Amino acid sequence: MAKILLLDFEEKDLKFFRDKDFDIDRKETNWKSSSIESLHIPKNCRLILYQANNKSTISSAHARDSEKFKHVVNKGGAVVCFIGQCERFHLTNFVGKVPKLELKKYHTPLLVTPIREDPFAPIFEHFGRSIKDARKLFPDAMAAGAKVDLKSWDPNSDGELQVLATSSDGYPISAVIRNGKGYYLFLPWFGEENIRVAEYILAEMYPKLETEEPEVPELPEEPDVPAETGGNWLEKEEYAFPGLQELYKEKEEARKKFEQTVAKIDAKIEDLKEKKQAPFQKMLIAEGEELTKAVVRALEYVGWKRVVNVHEYWKNVVRDREEDIWLLEDDTSPIEETIKTDYVFLVNVKASTNPAKDDDCATLQKYKGRRMQEFNNTKMKSILIGNYYLDKEAKLRKNPYTEEQISDVEKDGNGVLTTHELFKAVKAIMENKIKKEEIQKQMQAQQGLIQFNFSVKK
């Protein structure tokens, strides 16, 4: 039973490593072989090298195989994934759920900033210029070497993630997740040089995995099948009698039609996500100008007649950056007239991995006072919309505002709101649980902490 497994490599690659006397086997995923068999991993396997480069849309394939990979890692082994043209499920069906994993398409990075520490640094020192395809693994820019406890991203996740390399814009394109005694290693696609990177890993890193294995309960044993036979050679067409051959062809045609149907549905799903859902979801993960634009979109959706991005409005005027958005009820008169005569809502947008600062709330009244004097208009209310604890799942976040902050804001006639609460308002409107006008009324009426009542009858 081989201790090294090549997954979705070619037969010539297996021969290359066997000629170098490595104890190694090769298998194909169901995405590549079109089989429906469960993936069998040799009992004593210590290292899996997987080329994730497949356009199959069958997300259900290998859906239950992640425990087998986890077993290898828990025993002190490693799973190395070369990430090419693939979908997220091509990875997660093997390595399990990885919080925030994106796999956004990326042009080949012109500059790669790698980690400086061994054992991973030499991979990029020797082969960094050979990267043919790279994916933005996670939505946040992080420095090479940065570490994240995955529980901070998802309480149900285990392990520590470390960024191994970033692209020229600072987003991770390679990472390692240490779990149990071993690790999952995510590498970019080196094209034909994948085999050389794999050779380096086998020569320099694999020997360190060959230590005494800790006691880990064994998975139910499966029959060990020689890699040379593939385990299913009697099922090949040349061994099939008439009748079976036709059924095999019928099965293949049905499989292709199924894949085409799923591909069309997946395309619709991605299109709907990109156009309708993702812009609003940015309220839960973004910061800076990207967050401001997402909040503007949401406020427009909930029905405010005029939502003004103040920084764009003043883009040709030299002045200090203060409030971010104006909400106006009149969409017919010029803005410069409306802000002097009608009721104006001044919106500040903030983001942080921490709770709200006292200064975030104090500036509400300060900016309101300045605008009242500047526009000679006292009909104003300030609202802070904050994406706090942005590194945590939205529904698990605590209230970022203290009782004292809320009390002070309420005394000034202002309000504080979370981006998650605004996101829930958008979702409730889409689900026909509440009318847009009701959301606006509640924003106008509430002072202090703004929380929407979605049970109001339509």
C-alpha positions in Angstrom: 0.0 0.0 0.0 1.7 3.2 -1.3 2.4 6.0 1.1 2.1 8.7 -1.6 -0.9 9.2 -3.9 -1.1 11.2 -7.1 -4.6 12.4 -7.7 -5.5 13.5 -11.3 -1.9 13.4 -12.5 -1.1 11.5 -15.7 0.3 7.9 -16.1 3.7 9.4 -17.2 3.9 11.3 -13.9 3.5 8.1 -12.0 6.3 6.5 -14.0 8.5 9.5 -13.5 8.3 9.1 -9.7 8.4 5.3 -9.6 11.7 5.5 -11.6 13.0 7.6 -8.7 11.9 4.8 -6.3 9.1 6.6 -4.6 6.4 4.4 -3.0 3.6 6.0 -5.0 0.3 5.2 -6.7 -2.1 7.2 -8.9 -5.8 7.6 -9.0 -8.4 9.7 -10.8 -11.3 11.7 -9.4 -14.8 11.0 -10.6 -14.7 14.4 -12.2 -11.9 13.2 -14.5 -12.8 9.6 -15.0 -16.7 10.1 -15.1 -16.9 7.2 -12.6 -19.3 7.2 -9.6 -17.0 5.2 -7.3 -16.0 6.3 -3.8 -12.3 7.4 -3.7 -10.2 4.8 -2.0 -7.1 6.1 -0.2 -4.3 3.6 0.7 -4.4 2.8 4.4 -0.8 4.1 5.1 -1.0 7.1 2.8 1.1 10.0 4.2 1.0 12.5 1.3 -1.6 13.3 -1.4 -0.7 15.4 -4.4 -3.9 16.7 -6.1 -4.1 18.6 -9.4 -7.4 20.5 -9.1 -7.9 21.4 -12.7 -11.3 20.3 -14.0 -14.4 22.0 -15.5 -16.9 19.4 -14.4 -20.0 20.9 -12.8 -20.9 17.8 -10.8 -20.7 19.3 -7.3 -22.0 16.2 -5.6 -19.1 14.0 -6.7 -16.8 13.0 -3.7 -19.2 14.9 -1.4 -18.4 12.4 1.4 -14.7 11.9 0.9 -13.4 14.8 2.9 -13.2 12.6 6.1 -10.7 10.4 4.3 -8.4 13.3 3.6 -8.9 14.7 7.1 -7.8 11.3 8.4 -4.5 11.5 6.5 -3.8 15.0 7.8 -4.8 14.2 11.4 -2.2 11.4 11.4 0.5 13.9 10.5 0.3 13.7 6.7 -0.2 16.4 4.1 -2.6 17.1 1.2 -1.1 19.3 -1.5 -3.5 21.0 -3.9 -2.3 22.6 -7.2 -5.2 25.0 -7.9 -5.9 25.4 -11.6 -9.2 26.0 -13.5 -11.6 24.6 -10.9 -14.6 25.4 -8.8 -14.6 25.7 -5.0 -16.3 22.3 -4.6 -13.4 20.6 -6.4 -11.3 21.5 -3.3 -13.8 21.5 -0.4 -15.2 18.1 -1.3 -11.8 16.8 -0.4 -10.4 19.2 2.2 -13.7 20.1 3.9 -15.2 23.5 4.5 -12.7 26.4 4.4 -14.3 29.7 5.7 -14.1 32.6 3.3 -12.5 30.5 0.5 -13.3 32.2 -2.8 -11.1 31.1 -5.7 -11.7 34.3 -7.6 -10.3 34.3 -11.1 -7.0 36.1 -11.4 -4.6 37.0 -14.2 -1.2 35.5 -13.7 0.4 37.7 -11.0 3.4 39.7 -12.3 4.8 40.0 -8.8 4.6 37.4 -6.1 5.5 38.1 -2.5 6.3 34.8 -0.7 6.8 33.8 2.9 10.5 33.9 4.0 10.4 30.9 6.3 11.1 27.3 5.4 9.8 24.8 4.5 7.5 26.6 2.0 9.7 29.6 1.0 11.9 27.5 -1.4 8.9 26.5 -3.5 8.4 30.1 -4.6 12.1 30.9 -4.7 12.7 28.1 -7.2 9.3 28.1 -9.1 7.7 31.5 -8.5 8.4 32.6 -12.1 6.7 29.4 -13.4 3.2 30.3 -12.1 0.7 30.0 -14.9 -2.6 30.5 -13.1 -3.4 31.9 -9.6 -6.6 32.4 -7.7 -7.5 35.0 -5.1 -8.1 32.5 -2.3 -9.7 34.9 0.2 -11.5 38.3 0.0 -9.1 40.1 2.4 -5.7 41.4 1.6 -3.2 39.8 4.0 0.6 39.9 4.2 2.7 36.8 3.4 3.2 35.0 6.7 0.0 36.3 8.3 -1.8 33.7 10.5 -5.5 33.3 11.2 -7.2 31.0 13.6 -10.1 29.7 11.5 -12.4 29.8 14.5 -12.3 33.6 14.3 -13.8 33.3 10.8 -16.2 30.4 11.6 -16.7 29.0 15.1 -17.3 25.6 13.6 -14.0 25.4 11.8 -10.7 24.1 13.1 -7.1 24.8 12.3 -4.7 27.6 11.7 -4.3 29.3 8.3 -1.1 30.9 7.2 -0.6 32.9 4.0 2.4 31.7 2.0 2.3 34.0 -1.0 0.4 37.1 -2.2 -0.1 38.6 -5.6 1.0 42.1 -6.4 -2.1 43.6 -4.9 -1.7 41.9 -1.6 -4.3 39.1 -1.8 -3.4 35.5 -0.9 -2.7 33.1 -3.8 -1.2 30.3 -1.6 -1.8 29.2 2.0 -1.4 26.3 4.4 -4.0 25.1 6.8 -2.5 23.2 9.7 -4.9 20.8 11.3 -4.2 17.9 13.6 -0.6 16.8 13.1 -0.5 17.6 9.4 -1.6 20.2 6.9 -3.4 21.2 3.7 -1.3 23.1 1.3 -2.9 25.3 -1.4 -0.5 26.2 -4.3 -1.1 28.1 -7.5 -0.9 26.3 -10.9 2.6 25.9 -12.2 1.6 24.3 -15.5 4.0 21.7 -16.7 6.2 22.6 -13.8 3.7 21.1 -11.4 5.7 17.9 -11.7 8.9 19.7 -10.7 7.2 21.3 -7.7 5.8 17.9 -6.7 9.3 16.4 -7.1 10.7 19.1 -4.7 8.0 18.4 -2.2 8.7 14.7 -2.3 12.5 15.2 -2.0 12.6 17.9 0.6 9.3 17.9 2.5 8.0 14.4 2.4 10.8 12.9 4.5 9.7 15.1 7.4 6.3 13.5 7.2 7.8 10.1 7.6 7.8 10.2 11.4 6.1 7.9 13.8 2.3 8.3 13.4 0.3 9.3 16.4 -2.6 7.1 17.6 -5.6 8.0 15.5 -8.7 5.8 15.1 -8.7 4.1 11.8 -11.4 4.6 9.2 -13.3 1.5 8.1 -10.9 -0.4 5.9 -11.6 -0.6 2.2 -10.1 -3.2 -0.1 -6.7 -2.1 -1.4 -6.8 -2.1 -5.2 -3.5 -2.1 -7.3 -3.2 1.3 -9.0 -2.2 -0.3 -12.3 -5.6 -1.9 -12.8 -7.6 1.1 -11.7 -9.8 -1.4 -9.9 -12.4 -1.3 -12.6 -10.8 -2.7 -15.8 -13.5 -5.4 -16.2 -16.0 -2.5 -16.6 -14.2 -1.2 -19.6 -16.1 -1.3 -23.0 -13.8 -3.9 -24.5 -14.9 -6.5 -21.9 -18.6 -5.7 -22.2 -21.1 -7.9 -24.1 -23.8 -6.5 -26.4 -26.6 -5.0 -24.5 -24.3 -3.6 -21.8 -22.4 -1.6 -24.4 -25.6 0.2 -25.4 -26.5 0.8 -21.8 -23.1 2.2 -21.1 -23.5 4.6 -24.1 -27.0 5.5 -22.9 -25.6 6.2 -19.4 -22.8 8.4 -20.9 -25.3 10.4 -22.9 -27.5 10.9 -19.8 -24.5 12.0 -17.8 -23.5 14.6 -20.5 -27.1 15.9 -20.6 -27.1 16.1 -16.8 -23.8 18.0 -16.7 -25.1 20.4 -19.4 -28.3 21.0 -17.4 -26.4 21.6 -14.2 -23.9 23.9 -16.0 -26.8 26.0 -17.2 -28.3 26.2 -13.7 -24.9 27.0 -12.2 -24.4 29.8 -14.7 -27.8 31.3 -13.8 -26.9 31.0 -10.1 -23.6 32.8 -10.6 -25.2 35.5 -12.7 -27.9 36.0 -10.0 -25.3 36.1 -7.2 -23.1 38.6 -9.1 -25.9 41.0 -10.1 -28.4 40.8 -7.3 -26.8 39.3 -4.2 -23.1 40.1 -4.1 -23.5 43.9 -4.2 -25.5 43.8 -1.0 -23.4 41.2 0.7 -20.5 43.6 0.4 -22.1 45.5 3.3 -21.1 42.5 5.5 -17.5 42.2 4.4 -16.3 45.4 2.9 -14.7 48.6 4.2 -13.8 52.0 3.0 -15.2 53.4 -0.3 -16.4 49.9 -1.3 -18.5 49.7 1.8 -19.9 53.2 1.3 -21.0 52.3 -2.3 -22.7 49.1 -1.0 -24.5 51.1 1.6 -25.6 53.7 -1.0 -27.0 50.9 -3.1 -28.9 49.4 -0.2 -30.4 52.8 0.8 -31.5 53.3 -2.7 -33.1 49.9 -2.8 -35.1 50.5 0.4 -36.6 53.4 -1.3 -34.9 56.7 -0.4 -35.7 59.1 -3.2 -32.3 60.6 -3.3 -29.1 59.1 -1.9 -26.0 61.3 -2.4 -22.5 59.9 -2.1 -21.0 63.0 -0.5 -17.4 62.3 -1.6 -18.5 62.0 -5.2 -20.6 65.2 -4.8 -17.6 67.1 -3.4 -15.0 65.4 -5.6 -14.0 68.7 -7.3 -14.0 70.7 -4.1 -11.1 70.8 -1.6 -12.6 70.0 1.9 -12.2 67.7 4.8 -13.7 64.2 4.5 -16.6 64.1 7.0 -20.0 62.4 6.6 -20.3 59.9 3.7 -23.9 60.1 2.5 -26.9 62.4 2.5 -30.5 61.1 2.4 -32.9 63.5 0.9 -36.7 63.2 0.5 -36.9 65.6 -2.5 -35.6 64.2 -5.8 -36.8 67.1 -8.0 -35.0 70.2 -6.8 -31.3 70.7 -7.1 -29.3 69.2 -4.2 -27.7 72.5 -3.3 -31.2 73.9 -2.7 -32.7 70.8 -0.9 -29.9 70.6 1.7 -30.8 74.1 2.7 -34.5 73.8 3.0 -35.7 70.1 3.5 -35.0 67.5 6.1 -31.5 66.0 5.6 -30.2 62.7 7.0 -26.4 62.7 7.4 -25.0 59.1 7.2 -21.5 58.1 8.4 -20.2 54.7 7.3 -17.6 52.9 9.4 -16.0 49.4 9.4 -13.7 47.6 11.8 -12.9 44.2 13.2 -13.6 45.7 16.6 -16.6 47.4 18.2 -17.6 51.0 17.6 -15.3 53.6 19.1 -16.7 56.5 21.1 -15.3 58.9 18.5 -17.3 57.1 15.8 -20.5 58.0 17.6 -19.4 61.5 18.8 -18.7 62.7 15.2 -22.4 62.3 14.4 -23.3 65.3 16.4 -20.2 67.2 15.4 -20.8 66.8 11.7 -24.5 67.6 12.1 -23.6 70.9 13.9 -21.3 71.9 11.1 -23.8 71.1 8.4 -26.6 73.0 10.3 -24.3 76.0 10.4 -23.0 75.6 6.8 -26.4 75.1 5.2 -28.4 77.3 7.7 -30.8 74.3 8.1 -31.6 72.7 11.5 -33.8 69.9 10.1 -31.1 67.3 10.3 -30.5 63.9 11.8 -27.2 61.9 11.8 -27.0 58.1 11.4 -24.0 55.9 11.9 -24.1 52.7 9.8 -21.3 50.4 10.9 -19.8 47.1 9.6 -18.2 46.2 12.9 -16.7 42.8 13.7 -16.4 42.4 9.9 -14.1 39.4 10.3 -16.9 37.3 11.9 -20.0 35.8 10.4 -22.7 38.5 10.5 -25.3 36.6 12.5 -22.7 35.8 15.2 -21.6 39.4 15.8 -22.3 41.1 19.1 -24.0 44.5 19.2 -21.0 46.8 18.5 -22.5 49.8 20.3 -22.3 50.2 24.1 -25.2 51.3 26.2 -23.5 54.6 26.9 -22.9 55.3 23.2 -26.5 54.5 22.4 -27.7 56.7 25.2 -25.6 59.7 24.1 -26.6 59.3 20.4 -30.3 59.1 21.5 -30.0 62.3 23.5 -28.7 64.1 20.4 -31.6 62.9 18.3 -29.3 60.7 16.1 -29.2 57.0 15.4 -26.8 54.0 15.1 -27.4 51.0 12.8 -25.4 48.0 11.7 -24.8 47.0 8.1 -26.2 43.6 9.0 -29.5 45.2 10.1 -29.7 47.1 6.8 -28.9 43.9 4.9 -31.7 42.1 6.7 -34.0 45.0 5.7 -33.1 44.6 2.0 -33.7 40.8 2.3 -37.0 41.3 4.0 -38.2 43.6 1.3 -37.1 41.1 -1.4 -39.1 38.4 0.5 -42.2 40.6 0.6 -42.2 40.6 4.3 -42.2 44.4 4.6 -42.7 47.4 2.4 -39.9 49.8 1.5 -41.9 52.7 2.9 -42.0 51.1 6.3 -38.2 50.7 6.5 -37.9 54.4 5.7 -40.4 55.4 8.4 -38.6 53.3 11.0 -35.2 54.9 10.1 -36.8 58.3 10.3 -38.6 57.7 13.6 -36.0 55.7 15.7 -33.3 57.4 17.7 -30.4 55.6 19.5 -30.0 52.0 18.3 -32.1 51.4 15.1 -33.6 48.0 14.9 -36.2 47.2 12.3 -39.5 45.5 13.1 -40.1 43.2 10.1 -43.5 41.9 11.5 -45.3 45.1 10.5 -48.2 44.1 8.3 -47.9 45.2 4.7 
